[in-house]
Amino acid sequence: MGAQWSKQIQRRKAVIAERKRLKKLQEKCGCEYPGCDWQPSDRKNWMLGLDPEKLHINKIVWPGTHNSATDKIGIMIFTRPFAQCQSLSIYQQLLCGARVLDIRVEENGNACHGILTTYKVDVVIEDIKRFVYETESEIVILEIRTEFGHKDPPAFEKYLEEQLGELLIHPDDNTFEKTIAEILPRRIICVWKPRISPEPKEGCPLWSSGYLRDNWINTDLPATKFESNMKYLSQQQPVTSRKYFYRVENTVTPQADNPIVCVKAVTNRIHGYGRLFIAQCFAQNCANRLQIFSIDFIDEDFVDACVGLTKARIEGMA
């Protein structure tokens, strides 16, 4: 018991020390970068506001949500705090400005996070379609994967094709260099990542897992995650040179051996440092690699941080 208690104390000290590191870095270097002081007048239609004729897919800094379908997961008070990563519904996230969704599913067709399940994936699809039909030029990247430890939902590839139909942007390496105007009226890039079933094959309107990559670092230490994100991002090709999307997650993950395991309390350690990360991308000469930037509990400031950089790219400032 004494050894375990000592370990917990050391873990808490490590968390406190890492939060201080990020705070000192922010105080020393600031959070300014091209476009940091700009915000869209309409977050629901921010792609339209940036002009679909000028906005290339590979120039966008895509605001994304991590574990997107967890707003109603589990039982309130009892299990929800351990699995909830978003407080807004899928539709509300899109209204806020999110354009990349991270959906986990299990064998019965429910969205989930680990062992906890929530509403049917139909709810996700309907929210996305509602948003798309209410807007003109907003492109959504929908990543759906079978959650670890679960089986693939039966005939799920067919289900996605039938539900999204003509809205689907078909896989094509040339897509990355196109403007939004050249892609319309198709609106959704759907990446399907099964665990056991075959990946989408050539000719299928769904994108395979290789088109959306990341380096997930399993830690609850904020500076460790921040620095690892920078390290792996710097190893990527510039956005104009690659034919896949690369995601950086401004999140940390609760650990079983740490006394604090509620998602919101843990993710708050890094949540407010999204703008600092973008500023550091410029300081470390890898801003031209940043593409998808996702977060737990997305808010308007995080969206503005991404959209402002996107605008700067269009104007040749970044």
C-alpha positions as CSV (number, residue, x, y, z in Angstrom):
1,M,0.0,0.0,0.0
2,G,2.8,2.4,0.9
3,A,4.6,1.8,-2.4
4,Q,1.3,2.4,-4.3
5,W,0.7,5.6,-2.4
6,S,4.2,6.8,-3.1
7,K,3.7,6.1,-6.8
8,Q,0.5,8.1,-6.9
9,I,2.3,11.1,-5.3
10,Q,5.0,10.9,-7.9
11,R,2.4,10.8,-10.7
12,R,0.7,13.9,-9.3
13,K,4.0,15.7,-9.1
14,A,4.8,14.8,-12.7
15,V,1.4,16.2,-13.8
16,I,1.9,19.4,-11.9
17,A,5.5,19.8,-13.3
18,E,4.3,19.3,-16.9
19,R,1.5,21.8,-16.6
20,K,4.0,24.3,-15.3
21,R,6.2,23.6,-18.3
22,L,3.4,24.4,-20.8
23,K,2.4,27.5,-18.9
24,K,6.0,28.8,-18.9
25,L,6.4,28.1,-22.6
26,Q,3.2,30.0,-23.2
27,E,4.4,32.9,-21.1
28,K,7.7,33.0,-22.8
29,C,6.7,32.4,-26.4
30,G,3.1,33.5,-26.6
31,C,0.4,32.2,-28.9
32,E,0.7,34.5,-31.9
33,Y,0.8,33.2,-35.5
34,P,-0.5,34.3,-38.9
35,G,-4.3,34.5,-38.6
36,C,-4.5,34.1,-34.9
37,D,-6.5,37.3,-34.4
38,W,-9.2,36.4,-37.0
39,Q,-12.5,34.6,-36.4
40,P,-15.2,33.6,-38.8
41,S,-18.5,35.6,-38.7
42,D,-20.4,32.4,-39.2
43,R,-18.9,29.2,-37.8
44,K,-21.7,27.1,-39.3
45,N,-20.6,28.2,-42.8
46,W,-16.9,29.0,-42.3
47,M,-15.7,27.2,-45.4
48,L,-18.2,29.2,-47.5
49,G,-16.9,32.4,-45.8
50,L,-13.4,31.6,-47.0
51,D,-14.6,31.2,-50.6
52,P,-14.9,27.7,-52.0
53,E,-13.2,28.8,-55.2
54,K,-10.0,29.6,-53.4
55,L,-10.0,27.0,-50.6
56,H,-8.0,23.9,-51.5
57,I,-8.5,20.8,-49.5
58,N,-4.8,20.5,-48.6
59,K,-4.7,24.1,-47.3
60,I,-7.4,23.6,-44.7
61,V,-6.6,23.2,-41.0
62,W,-9.5,21.0,-40.1
63,P,-10.9,21.4,-36.6
64,G,-11.8,18.0,-35.3
65,T,-13.4,16.3,-32.3
66,H,-12.0,13.3,-30.5
67,N,-14.4,10.5,-29.6
68,S,-17.2,12.6,-31.2
69,A,-20.2,10.5,-30.3
70,T,-19.9,10.5,-26.5
71,D,-22.1,13.4,-25.5
72,K,-24.7,11.0,-24.0
73,I,-22.6,8.0,-23.3
74,G,-23.0,5.9,-20.2
75,I,-25.0,6.9,-17.1
76,M,-24.9,10.5,-16.0
77,I,-22.7,11.1,-12.9
78,F,-21.9,7.3,-12.6
79,T,-20.1,6.2,-15.8
80,R,-20.4,9.2,-18.2
81,P,-17.5,11.2,-16.6
82,F,-15.1,8.3,-17.4
83,A,-15.9,8.1,-21.1
84,Q,-17.5,11.4,-22.2
85,C,-15.1,13.4,-24.5
86,Q,-17.7,15.8,-26.0
87,S,-20.6,17.7,-24.4
88,L,-22.2,18.8,-27.7
89,S,-24.2,16.5,-30.1
90,I,-22.7,15.7,-33.5
91,Y,-25.0,18.4,-35.1
92,Q,-23.9,21.0,-32.5
93,Q,-20.3,20.2,-33.0
94,L,-20.7,20.8,-36.7
95,L,-22.5,24.1,-36.0
96,C,-19.6,25.1,-33.8
97,G,-17.2,24.6,-36.7
98,A,-15.9,21.0,-36.3
99,R,-15.3,19.4,-39.7
100,V,-13.7,16.1,-38.7
101,L,-15.6,13.5,-36.7
102,D,-14.1,10.5,-34.9
103,I,-16.8,7.8,-34.4
104,R,-16.3,4.5,-32.7
105,V,-18.8,1.7,-33.3
106,E,-19.4,-1.8,-32.0
107,E,-21.0,-5.0,-33.4
108,N,-24.6,-3.9,-32.7
109,G,-24.3,-0.7,-34.6
110,N,-24.0,1.5,-31.5
111,A,-21.5,4.3,-31.1
112,C,-19.2,3.6,-28.2
113,H,-16.1,4.4,-26.2
114,G,-14.4,1.3,-24.9
115,I,-17.0,-0.9,-23.2
116,L,-19.6,1.8,-22.9
117,T,-22.2,2.3,-25.6
118,T,-24.5,5.2,-26.6
119,Y,-27.0,5.9,-29.4
120,K,-27.2,4.1,-32.7
121,V,-24.8,5.3,-35.4
122,D,-28.0,6.2,-37.3
123,V,-28.1,9.3,-35.0
124,V,-24.6,10.3,-36.1
125,I,-25.6,9.9,-39.8
126,E,-28.8,11.9,-39.4
127,D,-27.0,14.7,-37.7
128,I,-24.4,14.9,-40.4
129,K,-27.0,14.8,-43.2
130,R,-29.1,17.5,-41.4
131,F,-26.1,19.8,-41.2
132,V,-25.0,19.1,-44.8
133,Y,-28.5,19.8,-46.2
134,E,-28.6,23.1,-44.2
135,T,-25.3,24.3,-45.7
136,E,-23.9,24.8,-49.2
137,S,-20.2,24.3,-49.1
138,E,-19.1,22.7,-45.9
139,I,-17.0,19.5,-46.3
140,V,-17.1,16.9,-43.5
141,I,-14.5,14.2,-42.9
142,L,-16.3,11.3,-41.2
143,E,-14.0,8.7,-39.7
144,I,-15.8,5.6,-38.5
145,R,-13.8,2.8,-36.9
146,T,-14.7,-0.4,-35.0
147,E,-13.7,0.2,-31.4
148,F,-10.8,-1.9,-29.9
149,G,-12.2,-5.1,-28.4
150,H,-15.3,-5.1,-30.5
151,K,-16.4,-6.8,-33.7
152,D,-17.3,-5.0,-36.9
153,P,-21.0,-4.3,-37.4
154,P,-22.4,-6.7,-40.0
155,A,-22.6,-5.3,-43.6
156,F,-21.5,-1.9,-42.3
157,E,-19.7,-0.8,-45.5
158,K,-23.0,-1.3,-47.4
159,Y,-24.9,0.6,-44.7
160,L,-22.6,3.6,-45.0
161,E,-22.8,3.6,-48.8
162,E,-26.6,3.4,-48.7
163,Q,-27.0,6.1,-46.1
164,L,-24.6,8.7,-47.5
165,G,-25.0,7.9,-51.2
166,E,-24.5,10.9,-53.5
167,L,-23.0,12.9,-50.7
168,L,-19.8,10.8,-50.7
169,I,-16.6,12.2,-52.1
170,H,-15.0,9.2,-53.7
171,P,-11.3,8.3,-52.9
172,D,-9.0,10.1,-55.3
173,D,-5.4,11.3,-54.7
174,N,-6.2,14.4,-56.8
175,T,-8.8,15.4,-54.2
176,F,-6.2,16.9,-52.0
177,E,-5.2,19.5,-54.6
178,K,-8.7,20.5,-55.5
179,T,-10.7,23.4,-54.2
180,I,-14.0,22.9,-52.4
181,A,-15.8,24.3,-55.5
182,E,-14.3,21.6,-57.7
183,I,-15.6,18.9,-55.3
184,L,-19.1,20.1,-54.8
185,P,-21.9,19.0,-54.7
186,R,-20.3,16.0,-53.0
187,R,-19.8,16.8,-49.3
188,I,-18.5,13.9,-47.2
189,I,-15.2,12.1,-47.1
190,C,-16.0,8.9,-45.2
191,V,-13.0,6.9,-43.9
192,W,-14.1,3.4,-42.8
193,K,-11.6,1.5,-40.5
194,P,-12.9,-2.1,-39.8
195,R,-11.0,-4.3,-37.4
196,I,-11.7,-7.7,-39.1
197,S,-13.6,-7.0,-42.3
198,P,-11.7,-6.1,-45.4
199,E,-10.7,-2.5,-45.9
200,P,-12.7,-0.6,-48.6
201,K,-11.4,-1.7,-52.0
202,E,-10.7,0.3,-55.2
203,G,-13.9,1.5,-56.7
204,C,-15.6,1.8,-53.3
205,P,-16.8,5.3,-52.4
206,L,-15.4,4.9,-48.9
207,W,-11.8,5.8,-48.0
208,S,-9.5,3.3,-46.4
209,S,-7.5,3.7,-43.2
210,G,-4.3,4.8,-44.9
211,Y,-5.9,8.1,-45.9
212,L,-6.3,9.3,-42.3
213,R,-3.2,8.7,-40.1
214,D,-2.1,9.8,-36.7
215,N,0.3,8.9,-33.9
216,W,-1.8,8.4,-30.7
217,I,0.3,8.8,-27.6
218,N,-1.3,7.2,-24.6
219,T,-0.4,9.5,-21.7
220,D,-2.1,11.8,-19.2
221,L,1.0,14.0,-19.0
222,P,0.3,17.2,-21.0
223,A,3.8,18.4,-21.9
224,T,4.7,14.8,-22.9
225,K,1.8,14.7,-25.3
226,F,2.4,18.2,-26.6
227,E,6.1,17.5,-27.3
228,S,5.3,14.1,-28.9
229,N,2.7,15.7,-31.1
230,M,5.3,18.2,-32.3
231,K,7.8,15.4,-32.9
232,Y,5.6,13.2,-35.0
233,L,4.1,16.2,-36.9
234,S,7.6,17.3,-37.8
235,Q,8.2,13.9,-39.4
236,Q,5.4,14.3,-41.9
237,Q,5.6,15.7,-45.3
238,P,4.2,19.2,-46.0
239,V,0.4,19.2,-46.6
240,T,1.0,20.1,-50.3
241,S,3.2,17.0,-50.8
242,R,1.2,14.2,-49.2
243,K,-1.9,12.2,-50.3
244,Y,-3.4,11.5,-46.9
245,F,-4.8,13.4,-44.0
246,Y,-2.7,13.6,-40.8
247,R,-4.3,14.3,-37.4
248,V,-2.8,15.8,-34.3
249,E,-4.9,15.4,-31.1
250,N,-4.7,18.1,-28.5
251,T,-5.8,15.6,-25.8
252,V,-4.5,13.6,-23.0
253,T,-5.8,10.2,-21.8
254,P,-6.8,9.1,-18.3
255,Q,-4.6,6.4,-16.9
256,A,-5.7,3.6,-14.6
257,D,-2.7,4.1,-12.2
258,N,-3.5,7.8,-11.7
259,P,-6.1,8.8,-9.1
260,I,-7.8,11.2,-11.5
261,V,-9.6,9.2,-14.3
262,C,-12.4,11.5,-15.3
263,V,-11.9,12.6,-18.9
264,K,-12.7,16.3,-18.5
265,A,-10.4,16.8,-15.5
266,V,-7.6,15.1,-17.3
267,T,-8.0,16.7,-20.7
268,N,-8.2,20.2,-19.1
269,R,-4.4,19.8,-18.5
270,I,-3.8,20.4,-22.2
271,H,-7.1,21.8,-23.5
272,G,-6.2,25.4,-23.4
273,Y,-2.9,25.0,-25.3
274,G,-4.2,24.6,-28.8
275,R,-3.1,28.0,-29.9
276,L,0.3,27.5,-28.3
277,F,0.8,24.4,-30.3
278,I,0.0,26.2,-33.5
279,A,2.4,29.0,-32.6
280,Q,5.1,26.4,-31.7
281,C,4.6,24.8,-35.1
282,F,5.7,28.0,-36.7
283,A,8.6,28.4,-34.2
284,Q,9.8,24.8,-35.1
285,N,9.2,25.2,-38.8
286,C,6.5,22.6,-39.2
287,A,3.4,24.7,-39.5
288,N,3.1,23.6,-43.2
289,R,2.5,20.1,-41.9
290,L,-0.5,20.8,-39.7
291,Q,-3.7,19.6,-41.1
292,I,-6.3,17.9,-38.8
293,F,-6.2,19.3,-35.3
294,S,-8.7,17.7,-32.9
295,I,-9.7,18.1,-29.3
296,D,-12.0,16.9,-26.5
297,F,-14.9,19.2,-25.6
298,I,-14.5,21.4,-28.6
299,D,-15.2,25.1,-28.2
300,E,-15.4,28.2,-30.5
301,D,-11.9,29.4,-29.6
302,F,-10.4,26.1,-30.8
303,V,-12.3,26.4,-34.1
304,D,-11.3,30.0,-34.6
305,A,-7.6,29.0,-34.0
306,C,-7.8,26.5,-36.9
307,V,-9.9,28.6,-39.2
308,G,-7.7,31.7,-38.7
309,L,-4.6,29.7,-39.8
310,T,-6.6,28.4,-42.8
311,K,-7.4,31.9,-43.9
312,A,-3.7,32.9,-43.5
313,R,-2.8,30.0,-45.8
314,I,-5.2,31.1,-48.5
315,E,-3.8,34.6,-48.3
316,G,-0.2,33.3,-48.6
317,M,0.7,34.5,-45.1
318,A,1.4,31.0,-43.8
